[in-house]
Amino acid sequence: MKKIISVFLSVVMLVSALSVGTVAFADENKTPKTATVEYSVFDGGVYTMEPKTITVSSDLSDKYKNEVGYNDKSDEPTILDVLIAAHIDMFGEEFTDYAPLKASGSSGITSAFGEETSALSYRLNGATDNGSGVWYNLDTEVKSGDYVDTMFYQDTSGYTDKYVSLGGRDIKSTTGDVTLTATYEGFDANWATVILPAQGLNISVDGVSVGTTDENGQITLKLSQCKTYVVTASGEISGSKIFEPYTRVAVATQLYNALGAQLSGGADFLLKSVDSLTIEKAADFLAYLNGGANVDKYKADYVASVKSMLDSNNGKLVSKIGGEVKSDLALYGAVIPALEKLGYDAKKFEGYNLVSAFESTDTDSISNPYYYRVAIEAASSDFAHKLIDKFIADDYTIGSGMKYWGFSCDNTAMFLTSIAKYADDYSTYVDDAKQILKTYTTDTGAFYSYQYNDVNANSTALCAMAYAALGDNDTAFSYYKNLVEGFEDTTGVFTYNGKSDVSATKQSYLALTYFKESVGNAAYEHKEHVAKNRTIAATTSKDGAIVADCRICGETFKTVKTIAKINAVSLSSSSYTYDGSAKKPGVTVTDANGAKIASSNYSVAYSNNVKKGTATATVTFKGNYSGTVKKTFIIYPAKVSNVKLSSTSYTYNGKTKTPSVTVKDNKGRKLKNGTDYTVKYSSGRKNVGKYAVKVTFKGNYSGTVKKTFKINPAKVSNVKLSSTSYTYNGKTKTPSVTVKDSKGRKLKKGTDYTVKYSSGRKNVGRYAVKVTFKGNYTGSKTVYYYIVPKSTSISRVSALRKGFKLSWKKQKTQTTGYQIQYSTSKKFKKAKAVNVSKNKTTSKSIKKLSSKKKYYVRVRTYKKVKINGKTKKVYSSWSKTKTVKTR
């Protein structure tokens, strides 16, 4: 029957796979998507791979589709991608050669993790389906945070192995008392999956058996430390073997979590401006590691600096001690545990055995008694005892404590911390140091010395550290409470003289590291609240209060102070005269007891407090108070002094003249147009004339003032024609006229001037254009243009003995004669001209020239006309140039 059930499940999973197989194949051109998931392998009744986190890419099934024999149908990472990634993680890229993964479909696996088998099952987040009847298969998509458990059936004939859960992969608890319930999957009469209690299973914590589950599948664990425990179960259920569950139980008390948050905040504050941590800051680097700070950005430089010092000093870690460079016990004490936390073997670091070098170093090799702490904690028991003996002999006095620049609370607390690991062997000194610390302790914390007896963060923190190192959490907590209540600014940041301080925060960080470790070792929870005051604001209708919340658990546990409600708000003045400045009367606030409320508890905003009228003072409460109160006061109007125009005289330029207006009151304050007054100008204001400006006051002012300005005539600059030369074509020539004034502004014909042209304007000659100005301009100006005869062209030029003969085309229309020009220069320099007076003549011989000389020749027409009573020749343009060489 059990085998029938197993076969039934296989069929269901296959049908489910077929039903979801319509998704399109992944596009190979798309960037693959990734997910961070956890996988495990349970084989032969044991975990051959305990749950491990890997990054899965959605393209793995595409890359290995031929080797696997199947490709999923999704662009997202799938269970198939997880299985491929798991094989790569366990066996490398060559897994296909000796540990192949083979699939016969979306749910059929025939080979996996080095075994040819069909007895492999898997679960996604502890389940076989999505809770809605859809079975998981190789095409099922996964996301970051998911976990995939793979399990080989131990019963390969009936497949009766039971999948057991202890409530999930990860369980969190704030106490050490954790009740787990073991369950497994069964079926009811209708073959529906049901969850049943798993009785009689053996439960192990971190590999140690702690008991069995009861008839309800439950077991209560007593977990004594703040850490993550691995809980597993073994045994059988009704004769069937089980897939053993793997559950992580993270125990963290509220105090433990609070300390973690404070260490995180402290590290952020201390490291925000630190670019590098090298061996010179070895003790700091170790402290940050112990406190859980993220030191990834410093790791490479730190490790390189350690290697560099070893390479440069014959394999030794050295400092200048007593004027001599020698091996430094403190450096070894800080470096060795730091390297080991970073995953290095201090006995084989870069070819150096740091542990051996450390414990063979002279016990005198320490520069500061404060450094004994790291050296003793890093040393073996025998060597630690030698160091402690040396420490006591050199620096400790019974009844007075540790001496370093005198006796102090800080010195003795550091001494006690340093020897705490071996407290049982040095009980006399431990008891003495405790008694001494009591003498430096008050109800609010600890102080440095009898001379400097102000309670401070450093001394209080070091006392907490000493007792935490001893494992005395109750006493450590009392100092911790004083430290936090008295000196914590923001989370993990501590103060000196009321301001955030690096030294106070660094010492507190070190102390919190010890305290967190001690709290974690005992799963210690706070037995007393650590106060953080919170204000419940008073209003005009009800009292407020200052209450104390616990910084660790958030509980409100007492009322520190009652705050009397707001009773009255009054102003220092109820009226003002308008002067253009903002009016801000003083505000006095009293509470229901008649006491004056400090101004730090409210702000005042004024509105409508410049112009005449009713102004408002709005008092907004803050700090110990909340709400708003409004009070009003009056502003009366003021008088006007004078009005001035920006200019009282302009020169005409065709534009409207609008001088700006400046108005000042009797105290010389400038008024605002539109707000304090309006301005009305006379119409026009373009042409020459006199114009008025009327200022009418409004708002805070009244009355009117009139001012005048004038516009003077402008001068004309120039007159230009569109063309000054035309070629005769029998048509009338009328060039357009452009007129500009002295500032280059173009005038308008008909408005600013008229134009009169000479009569005719068809034949060759000179013609006049008379411009007569009008409106804002006076006078007139005459300009001229020409109509010239048509040109001719050379038809032939032939050489003569010391001359040439030139022939041209006849041009009789509007032509009197011709002019020939010749020169030995292409540019007609020093050219000579010959006139032909008859227009019927079309050739001319030029003689008495140089022989065998090249000449440039051209011709033009002319007409004789009367200009101003005199006969003048008007020439056409030249013909194209011809060349000839005389004989």
Stockholm file with secondary structure:
# STOCKHOLM 1.0

chainA/1-887         MKKIISVFLSVVMLVSALSVGTVAFADENKTPKTATVEYSVFDGGVYTMEPKTITVSSDLSDKYKNEVGYNDKSDEPTILDVLIAAHIDMFGEEFTDYAPLKASGSSGITSAFGEETSALSYRLNGATDNGSGVWYNLDTEVKSGDYVDTMFYQDTSGYTDKYVSLGGRDIKSTTGDVTLTATYEGFDANWATVILPAQGLNISVDGVSVGTTDENGQITLKLSQCKTYVVTASGEISGSKIFEPYTRVAVATQLYNALGAQLSGGADFLLKSVDSLTIEKAADFLAYLNGGANVDKYKADYVASVKSMLDSNNGKLVSKIGGEVKSDLALYGAVIPALEKLGYDAKKFEGYNLVSAFESTDTDSISNPYYYRVAIEAASSDFAHKLIDKFIADDYTIGSGMKYWGFSCDNTAMFLTSIAKYADDYSTYVDDAKQILKTYTTDTGAFYSYQYNDVNANSTALCAMAYAALGDNDTAFSYYKNLVEGFEDTTGVFTYNGKSDVSATKQSYLALTYFKESVGNAAYEHKEHVAKNRTIAATTSKDGAIVADCRICGETFKTVKTIAKINAVSLSSSSYTYDGSAKKPGVTVTDANGAKIASSNYSVAYSNNVKKGTATATVTFKGNYSGTVKKTFIIYPAKVSNVKLSSTSYTYNGKTKTPSVTVKDNKGRKLKNGTDYTVKYSSGRKNVGKYAVKVTFKGNYSGTVKKTFKINPAKVSNVKLSSTSYTYNGKTKTPSVTVKDSKGRKLKKGTDYTVKYSSGRKNVGRYAVKVTFKGNYTGSKTVYYYIVPKSTSISRVSALRKGFKLSWKKQKTQTTGYQIQYSTSKKFKKAKAVNVSKNKTTSKSIKKLSSKKKYYVRVRTYKKVKINGKTKKVYSSWSKTKTVKTR
#=GR chainA/1-887 SS CHHHHHHHHHHHHHHHHHHTTTSCCCCTTSCCCEEEEEEEEEETTEEEEEEEEEEEETTHHHHTHHHHSCCCSCSSCBHHHHHHHHHHHHHCTTHHHHSCCEESSSSCEEEETTEECSCEEEEETTBSBCSSSCBCCTTCBCCTTCEEEEEECSCTTTCCCEEEESSCSEEEESSSEEEEECEEEEECTTSCEEEEECTTCEEEETTEEEEECCTTSEEEEECCSSSEEEEEEESEETTEEEECCEEEEEECCHHHHHHHHHHHHHHHHHHTTCCCCCGGGHHHHHHHHHTTCCCHHHHHHHHHHHHHHHHHTTTCCEEEETTEEEECHHHHHHHHHHHHHTTCCGGGBTTBCHHHHHHTSCTTCCSCGGGHHHHHHHSCHHHHHHHHHHHHHHHEETTTEEBSSSBCHHHHHHHHHHHGGGGGGGHHHHHHHHHHHHHTEETTEEBSCSSSCSBCHHHHHHHHHHHHHHTCHHHHHHHHHHHHHHHBCSTTCBEETTEECHHHHHHHHHHHHHHHHHHHHHTCCCSSCCEEEEEECBCSSSCEEEEEEETTTCCEEEEEEEECCEEEEEESCSEEECCSSCCCCCEEEEETTSCBCCGGGEEEEEESCSSSEEEEEEEEECTTBCCEEEEEEEEECCCEEEEEESCSEEECCSSCCCCCEEEEETTCCBCCBTTTEEEEECSCCSSSEEEEEEEEECTTCCCEEEEEEEEECCCEEEEEESCSEEECCSSCCCCCEEEEETTSCBCCBTTTEEEEECSCCSSSEEEEEEEEECTTCCCEEEEEEEEECCCCCEEEEEEETTEEEEEECCCCTTCCEEEEEEESSTTCTTCEEEEECCTTCCEEEECSCCTTCEEEEEEEEEEEEEETTEEEEEECCCCCCEEEECC
#=GC SS_cons         CHHHHHHHHHHHHHHHHHHTTTSCCCCTTSCCCEEEEEEEEEETTEEEEEEEEEEEETTHHHHTHHHHSCCCSCSSCBHHHHHHHHHHHHHCTTHHHHSCCEESSSSCEEEETTEECSCEEEEETTBSBCSSSCBCCTTCBCCTTCEEEEEECSCTTTCCCEEEESSCSEEEESSSEEEEECEEEEECTTSCEEEEECTTCEEEETTEEEEECCTTSEEEEECCSSSEEEEEEESEETTEEEECCEEEEEECCHHHHHHHHHHHHHHHHHHTTCCCCCGGGHHHHHHHHHTTCCCHHHHHHHHHHHHHHHHHTTTCCEEEETTEEEECHHHHHHHHHHHHHTTCCGGGBTTBCHHHHHHTSCTTCCSCGGGHHHHHHHSCHHHHHHHHHHHHHHHEETTTEEBSSSBCHHHHHHHHHHHGGGGGGGHHHHHHHHHHHHHTEETTEEBSCSSSCSBCHHHHHHHHHHHHHHTCHHHHHHHHHHHHHHHBCSTTCBEETTEECHHHHHHHHHHHHHHHHHHHHHTCCCSSCCEEEEEECBCSSSCEEEEEEETTTCCEEEEEEEECCEEEEEESCSEEECCSSCCCCCEEEEETTSCBCCGGGEEEEEESCSSSEEEEEEEEECTTBCCEEEEEEEEECCCEEEEEESCSEEECCSSCCCCCEEEEETTCCBCCBTTTEEEEECSCCSSSEEEEEEEEECTTCCCEEEEEEEEECCCEEEEEESCSEEECCSSCCCCCEEEEETTSCBCCBTTTEEEEECSCCSSSEEEEEEEEECTTCCCEEEEEEEEECCCCCEEEEEEETTEEEEEECCCCTTCCEEEEEEESSTTCTTCEEEEECCTTCCEEEECSCCTTCEEEEEEEEEEEEEETTEEEEEECCCCCCEEEECC
//
